[in-house]
């Protein structure tokens, strides 16, 4: 089984590719978290986790899901467990945080991977989406990297660490990551330029945590219920760039995964 969460589509693409190649069932964490989160490993089924990096850590939704989940293993058996995360660059200590959470369930990843994908986080002044040529180069390289990941998982090869932690993983994950959760992960700065809004309902339909009210014909309104992940799925999918995040996204680009060789 493969548990995944995706905001702008990078991780969903990787998870779908992995599910197709390995024959594993694919489970969307954003939907599964509302159930009882109880799962039984079937035969020699592998356990995989796919998620984007948020503030050099796993997203809060993923961590909450892992706290809630319960996985039943076959008697006298230990399933192969792996994890893959996507990021615009380095991942810091994301896998360390994941394994700390998994430890509470007697699990630990046997192998871990990361894919550098087009940048989608635009919530800080110095961060923007990649230029089209860089976006395409990242997707091309990620596909090549993913084929290697698939081989490792198919062989159940243990001890493989194909990740890029960066030069300052502890500082990024522990210091900047804490600041990210405290100051950035919130929906209050999101707002709509009403004269540009098409009232199409796209942003509400694309929000992975159902944090936006607004169907077709309505102006979207964020619920301020504490569920927002600041994944920017709403911002990036808006067809007329009517959504902004405070002043941070003014004049910035948009990105969501459309296909291996497609750029915005």
Number of C-alpha atoms within 10 A of each C-alpha: 20 24 21 25 25 22 24 26 18 26 24 21 17 21 27 16 16 24 18 11 14 17 13 17 16 17 16 16 25 19 11 15 16 10 10 10 15 11 12 12 16 12 10 12 20 20 19 24 22 26 27 30 24 22 24 29 26 24 22 15 18 22 15 13 18 20 14 15 16 14 14 11 16 14 6 5 10 14 19 19 21 23 24 24 27 26 23 18 17 21 28 25 23 27 24 14 16 20 16 13 19 17 12 11 16 10 17 18 22 17 21 22 19 28 28 20 26 26 23 26 22 22 21 12 11 7 14 19 19 20 13 14 9 15 22 20 14 19 22 14 13 20 17 10 16 18 13 13 20 16 14 16 23 14 8 17 13 15 10 16 13 15 19 17 19 14 10 12 18 16 14 23 24 16 13 15 21 16 14 19 17 10 8 17 21 18 21 14 15 18 16 16 11 12 7 11 19 16 15 17 20 19 26 24 19 20 23 23 16 15 22 22 16 18 15 13 11 13 17 23 15 17 14 12 10 11 16 22 21 23 23 26 25 27 30 26 20 19 15 11 20 17 24 21 19 13 12 16 21 13 10 13 16 22 23 21 22 13 12 15 11 12 18 13
